[in-house]
Amino acid sequence: MNPAIGQNRALALDALRGLAILAMLLSGQMPFDENALPAWMYHAQEPPPSFQWVGTLPGISWVDLVFPFFLFAMGAAFPLALSRRMENKTSPWKLFLFVAERGFLLGFFALFVQLIRPYTMNHHPTMATWWLALLGFFILFPILTRLPEAWPRALKISTRSVGWLAAILFCVFTVYPDGSGFNITRSDIIIIVLTNMAVFGSLVWMFTRENLLLRLGVLGIIFAIRLSNLPVPTDGWVHDLWSATEHSPWTSWIFRLYYMQYLSIVIPGTIAGDLILRWTRRDTAPEKMSTVKNWSLFHYGMIFVTMIALVLVTLVGLKARWLLETTLLDFGLCLLAGLLLRHPLNETEKLFKKLFQWGTYWLVIGLVFEPWEGGIKKDHPTLSYYFVTSGLAICMLIAFSILIDVWNQKRRLRLLIDNGQNPMIAYAGINNFITPVLALIGADVMLTHFATTPWRGFWKGAIITLLMAVTVSWLTRKKVFWRT
């Protein structure tokens, strides 16, 4: 790397992560009662009015994109987060310690964030419950916040110690509705999966950093493990190992072989991350940038529209089960995008071309796999789901990059970018900050009286999500970041 060339921030990746986390929060605020919204506003396998899981129901909705988009962004961030350490000749044990620390913090977060949720502590929250929920949220700050470098070491250690002590006391003294106390099996499954992906995805990238073929080989092993167990065979060591991790009283709360399937999204993300890493290190000196040629505004507009169209066509078509029409339209849109991206003029346009080549690859594989396993599903996830969502994540990434890096619309996407840089505060704060505060000041009653129709219920959820997004944006601008 030329020392004169810095590493620019990949803001489009932050925006993608921000979109994923805010859409995840919004989906959790939807009305789940007789005032239900249309089925496409919920997980495809848990439709209204019963919201019961129907494992044979194929299709995906926008809600089913948020988790894979977040996983894809996580995978893409590994090269950006780890490459500098590896290039500085950081010893292997320090690298492993860094990955292990991240995994430990996420594992703790998965336990604690579930324990402090108001409706976990009390099915009918009281004023005391809301205050306890707020206390739990603020306990996380001294534990997870990136403390200023200028702080003395003793102050940092004291701050962390106070946080950990408060967390331990909270776990020891809190009693839950069933009369139980702390239970290691009471955890947030989404964060547990993220914990596994943070650890194993990082290790996969570190060991295959210079060998893309080997990384794809790891993906092949994941497929083999999955296919050896689904549908469940009668015997075999893979099935036995799979079952052992499902039922182990010691490790099943934090690790199951089942979770490794999600590397099928994270690994494509790391491939995109390698491309983004090289792009962030381009020479952006003013004298260099003044000579850069670009495609026309119309050309970029066509690419942007095509990327968005691919996401919408795929979502609508697979949910409505217009399989042949969706596949043909997607192939046509991929061909159009390929023609539009054919002759790049600068490094950003070369990035778009390379990203979309991989996006097309994953999307086509996903569409070909679609009929298998009874159609695409988020739960239980099918191979088609992994690949289709990886391809669509790349489409959204390119669209965001056009908005931010080409059309200079960073300010308009500031809310997404800020939340993408601080997603765990948003994830914890929606239940443990915004909801308690609204309850304590009586605003939750006003919102409940407002939400008398399905779409008013949606707008209630949108208001709560927006309040959380603005809070996280303010914290991000004040340089308050959680280390997870």
N, C-alpha and C positions, 0 to 999 in steps of 0.2 A: 504494500500500500504506500502510495506517495504521501509522505508526512505533510506535504503542503495541502493535501486534499482532506477535508474533514468528512465526518459521517453525518449526513443530513438525516433529519427525523422523517420517517415514513408516515406522514400524517394520514394518508388514505387508509393505512392499516389500523391506525387508531380509530378512524371514523367507522370502519367496518366493525371493530370490536365494540365501539360505542353504540352502533345500531343494534348489535346483537344483545347487549346487556339491557338497553332500554326497552327493546321489543320483548325481551324475556320478562322484565318487570311488568310491562303493560299487559302481557298475556295472563299474568297471575292476578290482575285486577279486574278481569272480565266478570260479568254477572254469571254465576253458576246456579241459577234457580229457574223458576218459571218465566222469568224475564230474560231468557236466553237469547243470544244473538244468533245469526245464521251459522250453520255448521262450519263454514270455511273460516270462522273467527276463532276456532278452537282446534286442538289437536285432532287430526283426522281420525285416529283410532279411539277417540273419546268424545263422540258427538253428543249434542243436546238431543232430547231433553234430559236423558238419564245420566249422561256423562260417565257411563260405565265403559270400561275397556272392551273393545271388540277386536280381537286379534286377527280376525279374518277380513277386516274391512281395509281395502287398499286405498292408497292415495296419500298426499301430503298437503298441508296448508302452510300459510306464512308462519304460523306458530312453530311448525316443525323445522323451520330453517334456522331459528335463533341459536340453538345449542350447537349445531354443526358449524355455523358461521363463527361462533366464539372459539370452538376447537380449532378451526382452520386458522384463525388469527393467532391463537396461541402457538400453533406449530410454526407459523411464519415468523413469529417473534424470536424463536430459539436462535437462529443464526445471528440476529441483530444483538441479542443479549449475551451470547456466549463467544462469538468470534473474537471480540477484542481481548477477552481473557486468554483465549487459546493463542492468539498471535503474540501476546505479551509473555509467552512462555510460562504461564501460570502452571504450577505443578499439578499433576493429575489428581492428587489427593485433595488439593484445594478446590479443584473443579467439582469433584464428587461431593465435597463438603458443601459447596454452594448449592448444588442440585438437591442434596439431602436436606439442607436447611429450608429450601423452598418447599420441598415436599412435606416436611414437618409442620411448617407454618400453615400450609393449606389443609393438612390433616387436622390440625388443631382448630382452624377456622371452620371446617366442616362439622366438627363436634360442637363448638361453642355457639356458632350462629344458630344452630338448631335448638340448643338448650335455652337461649335467651329470647326466642320468639314469643310474643305475648300469648298467642293461642296454643303454644306448647305448654306454657306455664299455667295457663288457666283457660278453659274452654269458654268461659264468660268473663273476660278481663274486667278487673276493677281498677280504681284509681291507683292502688298499690301495684297492680300488675303493670300498668303503663309506666310508672316510675321505675320499676325493676327492669323493664325492657330498655328504657333509656340508659339506665346505669350499665347494663350489659353492653350496649353499643359503645358507650364512652370508654369502657374498660379496654376495648380493642385498640384504641388509639395509641396508648403507650407501648403496647406489644408490637403493633404492626407498622406504625408510622416510621418513615425514613427520617431519622433524626439528623439535624444539621451537622455537617462535618466540623464546624467550628466549636461544637459543644465539647467540653472536656470529657475524657473517657469515663471518669467517675460519675458524671451527671448522666451519661447515656446508660450506664449500668444500673444506676439508681432508678431511672425512669422505667427501664424494662422490668426491673425487679418489682416495682410497685404494681405495674400492670399484671405481671404473672401472678403475684400474690393475690391481687383482687380477683383474678379469674378463678384461681383455685378456691378461694373462699366462696365465690358465687356458686361454683359447682358443688361444694360441700354442703352448703346450707339451703340451697333451693330445693323445694319439694314440689313434685308434679301431681297432676290430678289423680293419678292412680296410686298415690301415696309413696312412690319411689323417689329416689334421689338421682344422682349422676349415674348414667348408664352409657357405656361406650358404644352400644348399638344404636343409640338415639343420635343420628347424624344426618346431614344433608347429602342426599345421594348425588346431586349434581356436582357439589364441590368434591365429593369423594372421587368421582370419575375424573374431574379436573386434576386432582392430586396425582392420580395414577398417570395421567397423560403428561403432567409437568415433569415427573420423574423419568418415566420410561421414554417419552418423546425426546427429552433432552439427551438421554443416554444414546438413543438411536442416532440422533443427529451428530453427536460428538464422535461416535465410532465410525460413522459413514460420511463424515464431512467432505472428504476428498474422493468419495467413491459412490456416485449416484446409483450405479448398477447394484451395489451391495445394499443400498437403502431400499431399492425396489425389491430386492431379494427378501429383505425383512418383511416387506408388505406381503410377499408371496407366502412366507411362513405363517403370517397372521391368517391369511385366507385358508391355508391348509388346516390350521388348528380349528378354525371356525367350521369348515366343511366337514371335519372329522367328528364334530359334535352336533351339528344341526342339519337335518332333524336328528334327534337324539338316537344314537345307535344302541345296540344291546350290550356291547362290550368295547374294549379297547383302552389303551393306556391314556390317550388324550381325553376320552370321556371320563375316565377315573380321576385324572388330575383336575379336570374342569369341575367335577362334582365335589372333590376334596376342598377346593378353594371356595365353593359355594357354601359349604356346611361347616367349615372349620370354626370352632368357637373362639380361636385366638386371632385369626387374621381376616375372616370374612367381612368384618366391618370396614376394613381399609383396602383389602386387595381381593379381587376375584379375577380369574382368567377371562371371564366374560368381558371385563372392562377393556382388555387389550384390543378388542375389535375396533375401538374408537381411534386406534392408531391409523386405521384406514382413512381417516380424515386428517389427522395430525401430520402424517408423513407427506401427503400432497401439500399440506401447508408449509412444511419445511422446504420443499422444493421451490415453492413460490418465494419463501423467505430468502433462499440463496440468491435468487434473481434480484430481489429487492435490495439485498445487502450490497451487491455489486453496483446497483443503480444509486444507492445512497452515497457511494464513494466517488461519484462522478465529480469532475472539476466544475464548480459553480462560480468561479471567479468572474467578475463583471466583464473583463475583456474577452473571456472565453464565451460567455453567454451571449454577448452582443453579436456574435457571428453565427449563432445556432439558427438553422432553418426549421420551420415548423409546417405541419399540415395546415390547411385552411380551417377557419372556424366552422364552415359547413362540413368539412371532412370529419373533424372531431365530433360535431353534433351527430353525424350519422353513426359513428362508432358508439357514442353514448346511448343513443336511442336503441341501437341493436343490442347492447349489453342489457339494458333494462327490459327490452322485449323478450330476450331469452329467459330471464327470470320469471316474468309474468306468464308467458306462454307455457313454460314448463309447469309452473304451479297450477294454473287454471286447468290445463289439459290433463295432468295426472290426477288432480282431484275429481274432475268430471269424468275421467276414464275415457277420454278421447285419445286412445293410445297411438293409433297409426297417424292420425292427423297431427298430434303433438310431436311425434318423432320426425315426421316429414318437415313440419314447420321449423323445428329446432335445427335439423340438418341444413335447411335453407338459410336460416339466420347465421349459422356457423360458417357456411360458405360465403355469405355476404360479408361477415366480419373478417374472414380470412382475406378476402379481396381488398377490403378497406385498409387492412394492416400490412399489406404485402410489401410496400416500399417505405420503410421507416427512414426518417431524415435525421433523427437525433437519438440520444440515449433513452429519453423517456418513451419515445415511440418504439424503439427496439424492445424496451421492457414490456410494453403492451403486447407486442407481437409474440414474444416468448411466453408471457403469461397466458395469452389466449390459446396458444398451441397446446399448452398443458390443460387449460380449461376445457377445450374441445375434446381432448383425449379422455378426461375423466367423465365428462357429460355423455359422450357417446357410449363409453363402457357402461355407465349407469343405465342409459336407455335400453341398451341391448339386454342387460340383466333384468329389466323391469318385470317381465312375465314370471321370472323365477321366484319362488317362495310366495306365490300368490299375489304378486304385485308389490310395488314399493310401499314400505311402511316405516314409520319412525319407531314404533313400539309393537313388537320386538323389531329392532332395526334390520333391514335387509341389505344385501350387498349393493343393490341398486340405490338405496338411500345414501350410503356413504359416498358413492361416486357422483351421483347427481348433485348432491349438496356441495361437494367439493368444487365441481364445475361452476355452479351458480355463485359460490363464494368468490371465485376468481372474476366472474362477470361484475359483481358488485364492487370488488376491489378496483377494477379498471375504471368503472364508472366514477367512483369516488376520487380516483387519481386524476381523472380528466377535470372534475370539478375543482380540485384543490391545486394540483400541480400545473395544470394547463390554463384553466380559466380563472385561477387565483380567487376562488370563492371560500377561502379558509374561514373568514369571519362568519359567513352564513352557516358553516358546519361546525362552528366552535363548540356548540353544546355536545354534539356527537364526539368530537375529538377529545374534549375534556373528560367526558365519561369513559371513553375508551382508554384513556391513560390512567384511570382510577376506578376500574369496574367493581372491585370488591366492596368499596364504600357504598356504591349504589346498591349492590346486592344485599348487603346487611341493612342499610339505612331505610329501605322502603318499608320494612316491617318494624324496625327498631328505632326509627327516628321520626319519619313523616307520619306514620299511623299513630304512634303514641302522642305526638304533639297535637295532631288534629283532634284526637280524643280528649286530651286534657283541656284544650281551649273550646271544646264544644263544636268545632267545625265539622266533625264527622257526622253529627246529627243533621246539619244543614245539607251535606252532600247526600246523605241517605234519603232525605225528603226530596231532593232534586232528582235522584235516580229512580224515577217511577216507571220508566220505559226501558226496553233493552238498549237503545242507542244512547239514552241519557246515562245508563249504567256504564256504557263504554266511555262517555265523556268524563264521568266521575273518575274512572280508572286513569284516563289520560291526564286529568288534572293532578292526581296523586303522583303519577310517574313524572310529570313535568316539574313538580315541586322538588322531587328527588334529584332530577337531572340538573336543575338550577343550583341546588345545594352542592352537589358534587363538582359542578363547574366552578363554583366560588372557591371551594377547597383546593381544587387543582391550580387555580390561578394564584392562590396563596401558598403554593408549593407544599401542600399537605398531601403526601402520597402514602398508601399502604404498600408494604413490601411484597405482598402476594402477587 
